[in-house]
Amino acid sequence: MTLDEQRLDRFARHIVLPEIGGAGQVALADKHLVLVGLGGIGSPALQYLAAAGIGRLTLVDDDKVDASNLQRQTLYNERDIGYGKATCAKRWVKLFDPALEVEISDRRIDAERAATLVQGADLVLDGTDNFATRLAVSDACVKAGVPLLSAAVGRFQGQVGAFAGHLPDEACYRCFVGDAFDADDCDTCAEDGMLGAMAGWVATFAALHAIRVLLDGSSAYGDPQWSRVNLLDGMKPGMRQFTIAKDPECKGCG
């Protein structure tokens, strides 16, 4: 694949970075990313993923835009209220960059549907808000041999971790959280509150990390950092990182 003059101009600020360069930009144009969840994380993350020139995007969310979303879900505006997030997100991407290939799924994810959605992807970015969905996506990624970038946020805290449980020595998301959360019982930001800018910080960090994963083997910036979780603290503020060990008894990847 080569980039025409218009695409070269559009991504010039990437291409002049030695860590990315023309080879890295071409690599991004050839990648397929599945974004699960188009809310507080997925919404702003999508803006930077599309801006990075990732060639194919699959957008997954069964929810509709609500007025309370606008405080942090920067992709939407008041005219989107009441409409499906996946449809609104696709429209935004096609207006922003018509050259990108966009598919959507607006049905709720279960284990069977997750397996279909992740098949053949280069990376899955999960920003959903319940553990049942997260674990279904993680298990599907392990079975399909697809890496997973998991991002979560609440109040003033966030986390972003990269998992490749299909690899012999790397943990999956289930190794991280265990089996206790298979039920659909996660706390929500409606109950706990959420600083909008905190969601944006986690989302943009997740988009940054997604680019690193996708460029692994194609440019100097590529560094997936498998099995490592980054904690983002919006109160101090600050960040720290820790490593998750693969659980040999994990029912997802063990």
matplotlib code that plots the C-alpha trace (Angstrom):
import matplotlib.pyplot as plt

x = [0.0, 1.1, -0.2, -1.3, -0.4, -3.6, -3.0, 0.7, -0.3, -3.0, -0.6, 2.6, 3.0, 3.1, 5.4, 8.1, 8.3, 11.3, 9.5, 6.6, 7.6, 6.0, 6.3, 4.4, 1.7, 1.2, 1.0, -1.8, -3.7, -3.7, -4.9, -8.3, -9.3, -12.5, -13.8, -16.2, -18.1, -18.7, -19.2, -16.9, -13.8, -14.8, -16.2, -13.0, -10.7, -12.4, -11.6, -7.9, -8.0, -9.7, -7.3, -4.4, -5.5, -6.3, -7.8, -10.6, -12.8, -15.5, -17.7, -19.7, -22.4, -26.1, -26.9, -28.5, -27.2, -28.6, -28.3, -26.2, -23.6, -22.6, -20.6, -17.8, -18.7, -17.3, -18.2, -21.9, -24.0, -27.6, -28.9, -27.7, -29.8, -32.1, -30.1, -27.9, -24.3, -22.9, -24.8, -23.8, -20.2, -20.1, -21.5, -18.9, -16.0, -17.2, -17.6, -14.2, -12.3, -14.3, -11.3, -11.7, -13.7, -16.3, -18.5, -21.0, -22.7, -25.6, -26.6, -25.7, -22.6, -22.7, -20.1, -21.2, -21.4, -18.1, -16.4, -17.8, -16.8, -13.2, -12.4, -9.6, -9.0, -5.5, -6.6, -9.7, -10.1, -12.7, -14.1, -17.3, -18.7, -19.6, -17.5, -19.7, -19.1, -15.4, -14.9, -16.8, -14.7, -11.5, -12.3, -13.2, -9.9, -7.9, -9.7, -9.2, -5.6, -6.3, -4.7, -6.9, -6.5, -8.7, -9.6, -11.8, -12.5, -14.5, -14.7, -11.0, -9.3, -8.6, -6.7, -5.4, -3.9, -2.7, -3.4, -2.3, -3.5, -3.2, 0.6, 2.2, 3.7, 1.2, -1.8, -5.4, -7.9, -9.5, -6.1, -6.3, -9.9, -10.6, -14.0, -16.0, -17.3, -18.9, -22.3, -23.5, -23.0, -20.5, -20.9, -21.8, -20.8, -24.4, -24.1, -20.5, -20.0, -17.4, -15.1, -15.5, -11.9, -10.8, -12.6, -10.8, -7.4, -8.0, -9.4, -6.5, -4.0, -5.8, -5.7, -2.0, -1.4, -3.5, -1.2, 1.8, 0.3, -0.6, 2.9, 4.6, 7.1, 6.5, 8.1, 10.3, 7.2, 5.7, 5.8, 2.7, 3.8, 1.8, 0.4, 1.1, -1.6, -1.3, -3.2, -4.1, -4.9, -6.7, -6.6, -2.8, -2.4, 0.0, 0.5, 2.0, 2.3, 2.3, 2.6, -0.1, 1.2, -0.4, -2.7, -2.1, -5.6, -7.3, -10.3, -9.8, -6.2, -4.7]
y = [0.0, 3.6, 6.9, 9.4, 13.1, 14.1, 11.4, 12.3, 15.9, 14.9, 12.7, 14.8, 15.5, 11.7, 11.0, 13.5, 11.7, 9.3, 6.9, 6.6, 7.7, 6.8, 3.1, 3.5, 5.5, 3.0, 0.3, 2.1, 2.5, -1.3, -2.1, -3.2, -2.0, -3.1, -0.5, -1.9, 0.8, 4.3, 6.1, 8.0, 6.2, 5.0, 8.4, 10.6, 7.6, 7.2, 10.8, 10.2, 6.7, 8.0, 11.0, 8.6, 7.1, 3.5, 2.2, 0.0, 0.5, -1.6, 0.3, -1.6, -0.1, -0.9, 2.3, 5.5, 9.0, 10.7, 14.3, 13.1, 11.7, 15.1, 16.0, 13.6, 11.8, 14.4, 12.7, 13.7, 16.8, 17.7, 16.7, 13.1, 12.7, 9.7, 8.2, 5.1, 5.8, 3.4, 5.1, 8.6, 7.5, 6.1, 9.3, 11.3, 9.2, 9.3, 13.1, 13.4, 11.1, 9.5, 7.3, 5.2, 1.9, 1.8, -1.0, -0.9, -3.3, -1.9, -5.2, -6.1, -8.3, -11.8, -14.5, -15.7, -12.2, -11.2, -14.1, -12.9, -9.3, -9.8, -12.3, -11.1, -7.8, -6.5, -5.1, -4.8, -1.7, -2.3, 0.7, -0.8, -0.3, -3.8, -6.9, -9.4, -7.7, -7.2, -10.8, -12.0, -9.8, -11.0, -14.7, -14.1, -12.3, -15.2, -17.8, -15.7, -14.8, -11.1, -8.7, -6.7, -3.2, -2.7, 0.8, 1.8, 5.0, 6.1, 9.3, 10.5, 7.1, 5.2, 2.2, 1.1, -2.4, -4.4, -8.1, -10.9, -14.0, -16.1, -15.9, -18.5, -16.2, -13.3, -12.6, -12.0, -9.6, -12.5, -13.2, -9.6, -9.4, -13.1, -14.9, -13.1, -10.5, -12.6, -11.2, -8.0, -6.0, -3.3, 0.1, 2.9, 6.6, 7.5, 6.2, 7.2, 10.3, 11.1, 14.0, 14.5, 15.4, 12.3, 10.1, 12.1, 11.5, 7.8, 7.7, 9.6, 7.5, 4.4, 5.7, 6.4, 2.9, 1.4, 3.1, 1.6, -1.9, -1.5, -0.3, -3.2, -4.5, -1.6, 1.4, 2.3, 3.6, 0.1, -1.3, -3.2, -3.7, -6.8, -7.7, -4.3, -2.1, 1.7, 3.4, 7.1, 9.2, 12.5, 13.6, 13.9, 13.7, 10.9, 7.5, 4.2, 0.8, -2.8, -6.2, -8.9, -12.5, -15.1, -17.4, -21.0, -21.8, -19.1, -20.4, -17.8, -18.4, -20.9]
z = [0.0, -0.8, 0.3, -2.3, -2.2, -0.3, 2.4, 2.7, 3.4, 5.9, 7.9, 7.4, 11.2, 11.8, 8.9, 10.0, 13.3, 13.0, 15.4, 13.0, 9.5, 6.2, 6.9, 10.2, 8.6, 5.8, 8.4, 10.3, 7.0, 6.6, 10.2, 11.4, 14.9, 16.7, 19.2, 21.7, 23.5, 22.2, 25.5, 27.8, 26.6, 23.1, 22.0, 22.4, 21.6, 18.2, 17.3, 17.7, 16.2, 13.1, 13.0, 13.1, 9.8, 11.0, 7.8, 9.0, 12.1, 13.5, 16.0, 18.5, 20.9, 21.4, 23.3, 22.3, 22.9, 26.0, 27.2, 30.2, 27.8, 26.4, 29.5, 28.5, 25.2, 23.0, 19.7, 20.0, 20.1, 21.0, 17.6, 18.2, 21.4, 21.0, 18.1, 18.2, 19.2, 16.6, 13.8, 15.0, 15.4, 11.8, 10.5, 12.3, 11.0, 7.4, 7.6, 9.2, 6.8, 4.0, 3.1, 6.2, 6.1, 8.9, 10.0, 12.9, 15.2, 17.3, 19.0, 22.6, 22.9, 24.2, 23.9, 20.4, 19.0, 20.5, 18.7, 15.4, 15.9, 16.9, 14.2, 11.9, 13.8, 14.4, 17.8, 20.0, 22.2, 24.9, 26.7, 28.0, 31.4, 32.7, 33.5, 31.7, 28.4, 29.1, 29.9, 26.9, 24.7, 26.4, 26.0, 22.3, 21.7, 23.3, 21.2, 18.0, 18.7, 18.7, 21.2, 23.5, 24.9, 27.9, 29.2, 32.2, 34.1, 37.1, 39.1, 39.1, 38.3, 35.1, 33.8, 30.5, 30.0, 27.0, 27.0, 24.6, 26.5, 23.3, 23.7, 25.9, 28.6, 28.5, 30.7, 29.4, 31.0, 32.9, 34.6, 35.8, 37.2, 37.8, 37.4, 40.0, 37.7, 35.0, 36.0, 34.6, 37.8, 37.3, 39.0, 36.7, 36.4, 37.0, 40.5, 41.2, 39.1, 36.5, 35.7, 32.0, 31.4, 33.2, 30.7, 28.0, 29.5, 29.7, 26.2, 24.6, 26.5, 25.2, 21.6, 22.1, 23.3, 20.5, 18.0, 19.7, 19.6, 15.9, 15.0, 16.7, 14.1, 11.7, 13.3, 16.3, 18.2, 18.3, 21.8, 23.0, 26.6, 27.0, 30.5, 31.8, 33.3, 33.6, 36.4, 35.8, 38.9, 38.3, 41.9, 42.4, 39.3, 38.3, 36.7, 37.7, 36.0, 37.1, 35.5, 35.5, 35.7, 33.5, 35.6, 34.7, 36.0, 34.1, 32.2, 29.5, 28.6, 31.0]

ax = plt.figure().add_subplot(projection="3d")
ax.plot(x, y, z, "-o")
ax.set_aspect("equal")
plt.show()
